[in-house]
Amino acid sequence: MPAGNNQAPVPGNHVRPPRGGYPGSMPLFERTIADRYLKTHRKGAFVRIMVRFARGGTALGVFAMVVTLAVMNGFHEEIQATLFSATAHFTVFNLAGDIPDTEGALKTIRAVPGVQAVSPIRLEKGLLRRPDSDMPPEAVVVKAVDPATAHGTSSIFDSMKPIPVEQLKEGEIILGKELAQRLGLKVGDTVALAVFRLELGLGGQQPKVAAFRVAGTFYSHSSEYDKAWAFIHLADAMRIARSDGRAEMIEVRATSIDAIEQVKPRVLQVLGPAFQATDLRESNRALFAALTVEKWAFASILSLIVLVAAFNIVASLVLLVTEKRRDLGVLLALGATPKQIQRLFELQGLRIGVVGTAWGLGTSVPLCLILDHWKLLKLPAAVYDFITYMPFRLQVLDVVLVGLLPLLVSWLAARYPAKKAAALDPVDALRAE
């Protein structure tokens, strides 16, 4: 046999692997040992139970966070949709009063990219009562609309009965369903409307009073609108206000609620500095901010369940290090590096988190989709008048964040026992046995 390094090894002698191991062998080594430790059935029953508790706790925390975020997203969307049901996405008005050239402003706004529909309106406040009744009048908000364009900017007319808003004529009025029931009015009845615009009469300054025929009712599922709102023809309001064909405001509907932030500045830019715009998100900014804070506050509190599961991961891996002390000493003596031992236990902790996260997402995401699609959880109408069921609206970013949190926590929880295992002295470990 030729001399040199090609001499065959002596039987019974072990060939020590190069430092760091053979190329490509270490990930397989770590996965194999991690699987063996996690799936052992003969010893370590208590450790296995703690691992299961850690997985279950992680799954429970992920499930609770996903469901909570879905519910908070659902209520946020439903409240926003309800607010925009009776009004457009935003309203444009002139700082000096009525819009001088209403038709010109309408054409200008329609040409802006992102604008879906526009409609001129006037708003009045008044008192409504039946002429043949001794009941006290009801305070109402009267919105004068253009029947030809009103439905394009407001979805509240989807529920109008018995005629569509496009058939509204001058001298007719549309009432909220609850308001009509409270006054005992039905379609075809006559109602007296006193508008808070004073005019000089025989007795001095008096509010303007006009008679209207009830043309229909609407039901928006919101008491704010159904109890105190009424709609009349825009021409009637212009005649009452003596505005000479000028609208007070112009409602604008964008392609979506999210597009409001881009479309509104464009509209104001083309109209000039004499115009301003407002939307209900600005006037209800505190409400939406509170909903966002509540959403993440609840998620943060429920994430403590994952942190409790992390303590189980730490405890189970510490016990595993103690139980496998001799085995770890043998591995280190045979050439395993401390880095490999550390990665081995980090991989174990990460796998516990992956399994728990998969369980949590695998149950919560389908459940939210089913409950929201079929509207299975009903809400009492006396408490929530704007929605009849519990909404579950998932957002991709929320699911991703919830999925990453337990993985990060599991990896961090495994770092301490992993470093303890990597710091073992193989001589001391074998001698202790």
Secondary structure, DSSP 8 states (H G I E B T S, - for coil): --SSTT----TT------TT-STTTHHHHHHHHHHHHHS--SS-HHHHHHHHHHHHHHHHHHHHHHHHHHHHHHHHHHHHHHHTTSS-SEEEEETTBS-TTHHHHHHHHHTSTTEEEEEEEEEEEEEEE-TT--S--EEEEEEEE-TTTHHHH-GGGGG-BSS-GGG--TTEEEEEHHHHHHHT--TT-EEEEEEEEEEEETTEEEEEEEEEEEEEEE--S-HHHHTTEEEEEHHHHHHHHT-TT--SEEEEEESSGGGHHHHHHHHHHHH-TTEEEE-HHHHTHHHHHHHHHHHHHHHHHHTHHHHHHHHHHHHHHHHHHHHTHHHHHHHHHTT--HHHHHHHHHHHHHHHHHHHHHHHHHHHHHHHHHHHHHT-SB--TTT-SS-SB------HHHHHHHHHHHHHHHHHHHHHHHHHHHT--HHHHHHH-
